[in-house]
Amino acid sequence: MVKPLNQNVVTNLQRTGIRRFNELVAKVPGAIKLTVGEIDLPTPPNTKLRGINAITENVTKYTPNAGDLELRSAISEYLEQHYQLNYSAKNEIIVTVGGSEAIDTIFRTLLEPNDEIIIPAPCFPGYLGSGILTQSNIVLVDTCSSEFKLTPQQLEDAITPSTKLVVLNYPNNPTGSILTVSELEKLAEIIIKHDLYVLTDEMYATLVYDDIGIAPSIASIQGMKERTIIVNGVSKSSSMTGWRVGYIATSEKIVEQALKVHQYAVASPASMAQKAAITALTTDFPETQKMALLFERRRDILVNSLNEIGLKFNRPVGAFYCFLDISEFGMDSWSFAEKMLYDYKLAVVPGSSFSKYGDNFVRLSFAVDEQIIVEAMKRLSAGVASLRKKK
Ligand SMILES: Cc1ncc(COP(=O)(O)O)c(C=O)c1O
């Protein structure tokens, strides 16, 4: 008999609902996919060229564990320019293998079994997986009735003596919500009072609409920088999901410890991808801003159609997702998504993929061409009309 694998933690871990649902979608020819979690445009040309040149110039070896210093300097300047935040390139930044590794590294650096992490939900499933792997206690806070924003009262109610970390993800996946500076200030007050850490996942910070420019960061609020861990990267902002470059920016005290976790797991991200990320954050930054404008137009087309169909949803002001309320149909999110997929060839992500609090919703991505959104809305409209007729 071969010995069992890690049953306690790993074999019990579920694959994400997004992946499982995508396997069904792949078997339906002609399905329109509003399931995508990445930008449909190519990586900007100068960014690509920088990566290609790096290979040609033999930048093909290990970089320092914390990442290429030129990239860390670019990240430091970026944070200074957009948030007036000062992070030392040498001691306060780690370049990671995407935002995913950044989250996992921080969880493993901070959390011990039975520590509590507060996660507003519905949420990005990565927090749940990494949280379970640390054997900490995940405390989900249901934000469905507060426009998917964590409120000060909800936060205060969720805190116990075991709470160590609060995860904030605004602009939010899967709901497109963001928090204003004054909303962040109120949360910060509570976080400081209870002496907690915050991981702020700002992967979508540049994809914001309605003239917001860039989403505010809780790290900018007085007294928060030393207890905040910024997680960000170029995956979403520069259409670079495959390059695998993210980063952590936080205090030297946390970086010193996190660097060990990161070093043993990955050593460093790919050297040529790090060079490309420098261009993405500097000379190609206008491309990021262009993408935001394009996505705003797509958001508007989607939102107008959903209004015409008479559906309930939270109008997204960031990221590229709309969380559609399906409670009127009396179906769970998986059944609704299967119905749309098999009967109308429209793929949307069941909200249950984003924790149990997402089950009255499905996630629609607008990271697709306008024409595709228009066709998708025709299919959704037909599906909704037939479900309404049956009632
Ligand atoms: C909120 C959020 N954080 C982190 C990630 C992971 O980003 P990356 O692809 O850089 O690992 C994603 C990807 O979908 C995300 O939506």
The ligand as an SDF file (V2000), in Angstrom:
LIG
                    3D

 16 16  0  0  0  0  0  0  0  0999 V2000
   -8.0260   39.6250   -7.3160 C   0  0  0  0  0  0  0  0  0  0  0  0
   -6.9320   38.8450   -7.9280 C   0  0  0  0  0  0  0  0  0  0  0  0
   -5.7720   38.7120   -7.2710 N   0  0  0  0  0  0  0  0  0  0  0  0
   -4.7610   38.0010   -7.7740 C   0  0  0  0  0  0  0  0  0  0  0  0
   -4.8700   37.3650   -8.9890 C   0  0  0  0  0  0  0  0  0  0  0  0
   -3.7130   36.5550   -9.4890 C   0  0  0  0  0  0  0  0  0  0  0  0
   -2.9610   37.2630  -10.4020 O   0  0  0  0  0  0  0  0  0  0  0  0
   -1.7730   36.6080  -11.2200 P   0  0  0  0  0  0  0  0  0  0  0  0
   -2.3270   36.0960  -12.5020 O   0  0  0  0  0  0  0  0  0  0  0  0
   -0.8020   37.7270  -11.4220 O   0  0  0  0  0  0  0  0  0  0  0  0
   -1.1970   35.5130  -10.3960 O   0  0  0  0  0  0  0  0  0  0  0  0
   -6.0580   37.4610   -9.7130 C   0  0  0  0  0  0  0  0  0  0  0  0
   -6.2250   36.7500  -10.9900 C   0  0  0  0  0  0  0  0  0  0  0  0
   -7.3050   36.5460  -11.4860 O   0  0  0  0  0  0  0  0  0  0  0  0
   -7.1220   38.2220   -9.1740 C   0  0  0  0  0  0  0  0  0  0  0  0
   -8.2860   38.3530   -9.8100 O   0  0  0  0  0  0  0  0  0  0  0  0
  1  2  1  0
  2  3  1  0
  2 15  2  0
  3  4  2  0
  4  5  1  0
  5  6  1  0
  5 12  2  0
  6  7  1  0
  7  8  1  0
  8  9  2  0
  8 10  1  0
  8 11  1  0
 12 13  1  0
 12 15  1  0
 13 14  2  0
 15 16  1  0
M  END
$$$$
